[in-house]
Amino acid sequence: MRRRAGTLVPFEVSILEAAIELRGHGIPEVYGFQLAKAIRQAHGARRLTAYGTLYKALDRLAQARYLTSRWEDPQQAAADGRPRRRFYQVTLTGESAWAEALERPETTSRRRSAAAVRT
């Protein structure tokens, strides 16, 4: 999907939405798999085609300063016996971009269509 400069594609809107929703549930920082689960629960598998898609989108959002990221302490990951996680947090700029995307008619109509499919 080609995008206009400064706009978010629907999958990026879903990422920001999931991160904002998780923050509302007391999880201020999220990692990729956690986001993937939240998106899958909210939208079904339609939005998440592959984890590579997710991580590329997370990188784009971080480069646009819609997200900040940090790597987990390697000692914590080793203690848990798993790879390190990269944690993401939505910025104020990201919240504004998400809110603007929701105001666009094409985003609103897609969200209504997705809701109709789920019910």
mmCIF file of the C-alpha atoms, coordinates in Angstrom:
data_MODEL
# 
_entry.id   MODEL 
# 
loop_
_atom_site.group_PDB 
_atom_site.id 
_atom_site.type_symbol 
_atom_site.label_atom_id 
_atom_site.label_alt_id 
_atom_site.label_comp_id 
_atom_site.label_asym_id 
_atom_site.label_entity_id 
_atom_site.label_seq_id 
_atom_site.pdbx_PDB_ins_code 
_atom_site.Cartn_x 
_atom_site.Cartn_y 
_atom_site.Cartn_z 
_atom_site.occupancy 
_atom_site.B_iso_or_equiv 
_atom_site.pdbx_formal_charge 
_atom_site.auth_seq_id 
_atom_site.auth_comp_id 
_atom_site.auth_asym_id 
_atom_site.auth_atom_id 
_atom_site.pdbx_PDB_model_num 
ATOM 1   C CA . MET A 1 1   ? 0.000   0.000   0.000  1.00 0.00 ? 1   MET A CA 1 
ATOM 2   C CA . ARG A 1 2   ? 1.407   3.385   -1.003 1.00 0.00 ? 2   ARG A CA 1 
ATOM 3   C CA . ARG A 1 3   ? 1.098   6.076   1.571  1.00 0.00 ? 3   ARG A CA 1 
ATOM 4   C CA . ARG A 1 4   ? 0.929   9.820   1.517  1.00 0.00 ? 4   ARG A CA 1 
ATOM 5   C CA . ALA A 1 5   ? 3.736   11.530  3.406  1.00 0.00 ? 5   ALA A CA 1 
ATOM 6   C CA . GLY A 1 6   ? 2.948   11.891  7.094  1.00 0.00 ? 6   GLY A CA 1 
ATOM 7   C CA . THR A 1 7   ? 0.071   9.398   7.139  1.00 0.00 ? 7   THR A CA 1 
ATOM 8   C CA . LEU A 1 8   ? -0.240  6.058   8.855  1.00 0.00 ? 8   LEU A CA 1 
ATOM 9   C CA . VAL A 1 9   ? -1.275  2.860   7.135  1.00 0.00 ? 9   VAL A CA 1 
ATOM 10  C CA . PRO A 1 10  ? -4.063  0.898   8.886  1.00 0.00 ? 10  PRO A CA 1 
ATOM 11  C CA . PHE A 1 11  ? -1.620  -1.611  10.392 1.00 0.00 ? 11  PHE A CA 1 
ATOM 12  C CA . GLU A 1 12  ? 0.378   1.206   12.016 1.00 0.00 ? 12  GLU A CA 1 
ATOM 13  C CA . VAL A 1 13  ? -2.851  2.655   13.409 1.00 0.00 ? 13  VAL A CA 1 
ATOM 14  C CA . SER A 1 14  ? -3.590  -0.793  14.886 1.00 0.00 ? 14  SER A CA 1 
ATOM 15  C CA . ILE A 1 15  ? -0.137  -0.931  16.496 1.00 0.00 ? 15  ILE A CA 1 
ATOM 16  C CA . LEU A 1 16  ? -0.541  2.474   18.120 1.00 0.00 ? 16  LEU A CA 1 
ATOM 17  C CA . GLU A 1 17  ? -4.060  1.623   19.209 1.00 0.00 ? 17  GLU A CA 1 
ATOM 18  C CA . ALA A 1 18  ? -2.958  -1.651  20.816 1.00 0.00 ? 18  ALA A CA 1 
ATOM 19  C CA . ALA A 1 19  ? -0.070  0.027   22.640 1.00 0.00 ? 19  ALA A CA 1 
ATOM 20  C CA . ILE A 1 20  ? -2.343  2.819   23.908 1.00 0.00 ? 20  ILE A CA 1 
ATOM 21  C CA . GLU A 1 21  ? -4.953  0.297   25.029 1.00 0.00 ? 21  GLU A CA 1 
ATOM 22  C CA . LEU A 1 22  ? -2.360  -1.820  26.862 1.00 0.00 ? 22  LEU A CA 1 
ATOM 23  C CA . ARG A 1 23  ? -1.052  1.314   28.558 1.00 0.00 ? 23  ARG A CA 1 
ATOM 24  C CA . GLY A 1 24  ? -4.607  1.963   29.741 1.00 0.00 ? 24  GLY A CA 1 
ATOM 25  C CA . HIS A 1 25  ? -4.494  -1.494  31.337 1.00 0.00 ? 25  HIS A CA 1 
ATOM 26  C CA . GLY A 1 26  ? -1.349  -0.600  33.276 1.00 0.00 ? 26  GLY A CA 1 
ATOM 27  C CA . ILE A 1 27  ? 1.277   -1.821  30.792 1.00 0.00 ? 27  ILE A CA 1 
ATOM 28  C CA . PRO A 1 28  ? 3.268   1.318   29.845 1.00 0.00 ? 28  PRO A CA 1 
ATOM 29  C CA . GLU A 1 29  ? 5.859   -0.510  27.716 1.00 0.00 ? 29  GLU A CA 1 
ATOM 30  C CA . VAL A 1 30  ? 5.074   -3.360  25.336 1.00 0.00 ? 30  VAL A CA 1 
ATOM 31  C CA . TYR A 1 31  ? 7.169   -5.805  23.346 1.00 0.00 ? 31  TYR A CA 1 
ATOM 32  C CA . GLY A 1 32  ? 6.472   -7.120  19.867 1.00 0.00 ? 32  GLY A CA 1 
ATOM 33  C CA . PHE A 1 33  ? 4.829   -10.443 20.693 1.00 0.00 ? 33  PHE A CA 1 
ATOM 34  C CA . GLN A 1 34  ? 2.610   -8.719  23.251 1.00 0.00 ? 34  GLN A CA 1 
ATOM 35  C CA . LEU A 1 35  ? 1.497   -6.243  20.574 1.00 0.00 ? 35  LEU A CA 1 
ATOM 36  C CA . ALA A 1 36  ? 0.913   -9.055  18.085 1.00 0.00 ? 36  ALA A CA 1 
ATOM 37  C CA . LYS A 1 37  ? -1.401  -10.817 20.554 1.00 0.00 ? 37  LYS A CA 1 
ATOM 38  C CA . ALA A 1 38  ? -3.328  -7.616  21.258 1.00 0.00 ? 38  ALA A CA 1 
ATOM 39  C CA . ILE A 1 39  ? -3.740  -6.852  17.544 1.00 0.00 ? 39  ILE A CA 1 
ATOM 40  C CA . ARG A 1 40  ? -4.826  -10.412 16.795 1.00 0.00 ? 40  ARG A CA 1 
ATOM 41  C CA . GLN A 1 41  ? -7.436  -10.262 19.574 1.00 0.00 ? 41  GLN A CA 1 
ATOM 42  C CA . ALA A 1 42  ? -8.753  -6.892  18.397 1.00 0.00 ? 42  ALA A CA 1 
ATOM 43  C CA . HIS A 1 43  ? -8.668  -7.415  14.628 1.00 0.00 ? 43  HIS A CA 1 
ATOM 44  C CA . GLY A 1 44  ? -8.222  -11.105 14.002 1.00 0.00 ? 44  GLY A CA 1 
ATOM 45  C CA . ALA A 1 45  ? -5.412  -12.380 11.805 1.00 0.00 ? 45  ALA A CA 1 
ATOM 46  C CA . ARG A 1 46  ? -6.367  -10.013 8.965  1.00 0.00 ? 46  ARG A CA 1 
ATOM 47  C CA . ARG A 1 47  ? -4.000  -7.251  10.092 1.00 0.00 ? 47  ARG A CA 1 
ATOM 48  C CA . LEU A 1 48  ? -1.024  -9.338  11.144 1.00 0.00 ? 48  LEU A CA 1 
ATOM 49  C CA . THR A 1 49  ? 0.398   -11.225 8.206  1.00 0.00 ? 49  THR A CA 1 
ATOM 50  C CA . ALA A 1 50  ? 3.849   -11.980 9.607  1.00 0.00 ? 50  ALA A CA 1 
ATOM 51  C CA . TYR A 1 51  ? 6.008   -10.950 12.520 1.00 0.00 ? 51  TYR A CA 1 
ATOM 52  C CA . GLY A 1 52  ? 8.479   -9.403  10.074 1.00 0.00 ? 52  GLY A CA 1 
ATOM 53  C CA . THR A 1 53  ? 5.693   -7.045  9.043  1.00 0.00 ? 53  THR A CA 1 
ATOM 54  C CA . LEU A 1 54  ? 5.183   -6.063  12.674 1.00 0.00 ? 54  LEU A CA 1 
ATOM 55  C CA . TYR A 1 55  ? 8.827   -5.342  13.408 1.00 0.00 ? 55  TYR A CA 1 
ATOM 56  C CA . LYS A 1 56  ? 9.299   -3.324  10.214 1.00 0.00 ? 56  LYS A CA 1 
ATOM 57  C CA . ALA A 1 57  ? 6.261   -1.244  11.143 1.00 0.00 ? 57  ALA A CA 1 
ATOM 58  C CA . LEU A 1 58  ? 7.578   -0.776  14.688 1.00 0.00 ? 58  LEU A CA 1 
ATOM 59  C CA . ASP A 1 59  ? 10.881  0.476   13.251 1.00 0.00 ? 59  ASP A CA 1 
ATOM 60  C CA . ARG A 1 60  ? 9.040   2.939   10.983 1.00 0.00 ? 60  ARG A CA 1 
ATOM 61  C CA . LEU A 1 61  ? 6.973   4.215   13.904 1.00 0.00 ? 61  LEU A CA 1 
ATOM 62  C CA . ALA A 1 62  ? 10.086  4.625   16.037 1.00 0.00 ? 62  ALA A CA 1 
ATOM 63  C CA . GLN A 1 63  ? 11.896  6.491   13.243 1.00 0.00 ? 63  GLN A CA 1 
ATOM 64  C CA . ALA A 1 64  ? 8.890   8.809   12.933 1.00 0.00 ? 64  ALA A CA 1 
ATOM 65  C CA . ARG A 1 65  ? 9.119   9.346   16.710 1.00 0.00 ? 65  ARG A CA 1 
ATOM 66  C CA . TYR A 1 66  ? 5.652   7.911   17.318 1.00 0.00 ? 66  TYR A CA 1 
ATOM 67  C CA . LEU A 1 67  ? 7.258   5.297   19.572 1.00 0.00 ? 67  LEU A CA 1 
ATOM 68  C CA . THR A 1 68  ? 10.330  5.172   21.739 1.00 0.00 ? 68  THR A CA 1 
ATOM 69  C CA . SER A 1 69  ? 12.131  1.897   22.271 1.00 0.00 ? 69  SER A CA 1 
ATOM 70  C CA . ARG A 1 70  ? 14.679  0.344   24.549 1.00 0.00 ? 70  ARG A CA 1 
ATOM 71  C CA . TRP A 1 71  ? 16.294  -3.054  24.855 1.00 0.00 ? 71  TRP A CA 1 
ATOM 72  C CA . GLU A 1 72  ? 15.667  -5.132  27.940 1.00 0.00 ? 72  GLU A CA 1 
ATOM 73  C CA . ASP A 1 73  ? 18.558  -5.786  30.312 1.00 0.00 ? 73  ASP A CA 1 
ATOM 74  C CA . PRO A 1 74  ? 20.324  -8.882  28.919 1.00 0.00 ? 74  PRO A CA 1 
ATOM 75  C CA . GLN A 1 75  ? 20.751  -10.293 32.428 1.00 0.00 ? 75  GLN A CA 1 
ATOM 76  C CA . GLN A 1 76  ? 16.982  -10.261 32.956 1.00 0.00 ? 76  GLN A CA 1 
ATOM 77  C CA . ALA A 1 77  ? 16.403  -12.136 29.706 1.00 0.00 ? 77  ALA A CA 1 
ATOM 78  C CA . ALA A 1 78  ? 19.127  -14.661 30.560 1.00 0.00 ? 78  ALA A CA 1 
ATOM 79  C CA . ALA A 1 79  ? 17.622  -15.194 34.012 1.00 0.00 ? 79  ALA A CA 1 
ATOM 80  C CA . ASP A 1 80  ? 14.273  -15.932 32.349 1.00 0.00 ? 80  ASP A CA 1 
ATOM 81  C CA . GLY A 1 81  ? 15.954  -18.208 29.760 1.00 0.00 ? 81  GLY A CA 1 
ATOM 82  C CA . ARG A 1 82  ? 14.774  -16.305 26.677 1.00 0.00 ? 82  ARG A CA 1 
ATOM 83  C CA . PRO A 1 83  ? 16.052  -13.765 24.120 1.00 0.00 ? 83  PRO A CA 1 
ATOM 84  C CA . ARG A 1 84  ? 16.091  -10.077 25.012 1.00 0.00 ? 84  ARG A CA 1 
ATOM 85  C CA . ARG A 1 85  ? 12.957  -8.113  24.331 1.00 0.00 ? 85  ARG A CA 1 
ATOM 86  C CA . ARG A 1 86  ? 12.719  -4.676  22.816 1.00 0.00 ? 86  ARG A CA 1 
ATOM 87  C CA . PHE A 1 87  ? 10.162  -2.545  24.625 1.00 0.00 ? 87  PHE A CA 1 
ATOM 88  C CA . TYR A 1 88  ? 8.131   0.187   22.935 1.00 0.00 ? 88  TYR A CA 1 
ATOM 89  C CA . GLN A 1 89  ? 6.244   3.125   24.372 1.00 0.00 ? 89  GLN A CA 1 
ATOM 90  C CA . VAL A 1 90  ? 3.877   5.488   22.533 1.00 0.00 ? 90  VAL A CA 1 
ATOM 91  C CA . THR A 1 91  ? 4.974   9.135   22.541 1.00 0.00 ? 91  THR A CA 1 
ATOM 92  C CA . LEU A 1 92  ? 2.724   12.187  22.628 1.00 0.00 ? 92  LEU A CA 1 
ATOM 93  C CA . THR A 1 93  ? 3.472   12.608  18.922 1.00 0.00 ? 93  THR A CA 1 
ATOM 94  C CA . GLY A 1 94  ? 2.311   9.032   18.362 1.00 0.00 ? 94  GLY A CA 1 
ATOM 95  C CA . GLU A 1 95  ? -0.902  9.640   20.281 1.00 0.00 ? 95  GLU A CA 1 
ATOM 96  C CA . SER A 1 96  ? -1.592  12.722  18.169 1.00 0.00 ? 96  SER A CA 1 
ATOM 97  C CA . ALA A 1 97  ? -0.896  10.836  14.933 1.00 0.00 ? 97  ALA A CA 1 
ATOM 98  C CA . TRP A 1 98  ? -3.196  8.015   16.058 1.00 0.00 ? 98  TRP A CA 1 
ATOM 99  C CA . ALA A 1 99  ? -5.994  10.479  16.927 1.00 0.00 ? 99  ALA A CA 1 
ATOM 100 C CA . GLU A 1 100 ? -5.586  12.244  13.563 1.00 0.00 ? 100 GLU A CA 1 
ATOM 101 C CA . ALA A 1 101 ? -5.701  8.922   11.732 1.00 0.00 ? 101 ALA A CA 1 
ATOM 102 C CA . LEU A 1 102 ? -8.974  8.057   13.449 1.00 0.00 ? 102 LEU A CA 1 
ATOM 103 C CA . GLU A 1 103 ? -10.480 11.332  12.240 1.00 0.00 ? 103 GLU A CA 1 
ATOM 104 C CA . ARG A 1 104 ? -9.762  10.531  8.570  1.00 0.00 ? 104 ARG A CA 1 
ATOM 105 C CA . PRO A 1 105 ? -12.852 9.216   6.768  1.00 0.00 ? 105 PRO A CA 1 
ATOM 106 C CA . GLU A 1 106 ? -11.013 6.267   5.163  1.00 0.00 ? 106 GLU A CA 1 
ATOM 107 C CA . THR A 1 107 ? -9.777  5.061   8.571  1.00 0.00 ? 107 THR A CA 1 
ATOM 108 C CA . THR A 1 108 ? -13.215 5.414   10.133 1.00 0.00 ? 108 THR A CA 1 
ATOM 109 C CA . SER A 1 109 ? -14.923 3.475   7.314  1.00 0.00 ? 109 SER A CA 1 
ATOM 110 C CA . ARG A 1 110 ? -12.332 0.662   7.520  1.00 0.00 ? 110 ARG A CA 1 
ATOM 111 C CA . ARG A 1 111 ? -12.824 0.424   11.272 1.00 0.00 ? 111 ARG A CA 1 
ATOM 112 C CA . ARG A 1 112 ? -16.604 0.154   10.819 1.00 0.00 ? 112 ARG A CA 1 
ATOM 113 C CA . SER A 1 113 ? -16.147 -2.538  8.163  1.00 0.00 ? 113 SER A CA 1 
ATOM 114 C CA . ALA A 1 114 ? -13.788 -4.499  10.412 1.00 0.00 ? 114 ALA A CA 1 
ATOM 115 C CA . ALA A 1 115 ? -16.252 -4.266  13.302 1.00 0.00 ? 115 ALA A CA 1 
ATOM 116 C CA . ALA A 1 116 ? -19.060 -5.557  11.097 1.00 0.00 ? 116 ALA A CA 1 
ATOM 117 C CA . VAL A 1 117 ? -16.940 -8.549  10.044 1.00 0.00 ? 117 VAL A CA 1 
ATOM 118 C CA . ARG A 1 118 ? -16.167 -9.431  13.687 1.00 0.00 ? 118 ARG A CA 1 
ATOM 119 C CA . THR A 1 119 ? -19.815 -9.416  14.826 1.00 0.00 ? 119 THR A CA 1 
# 
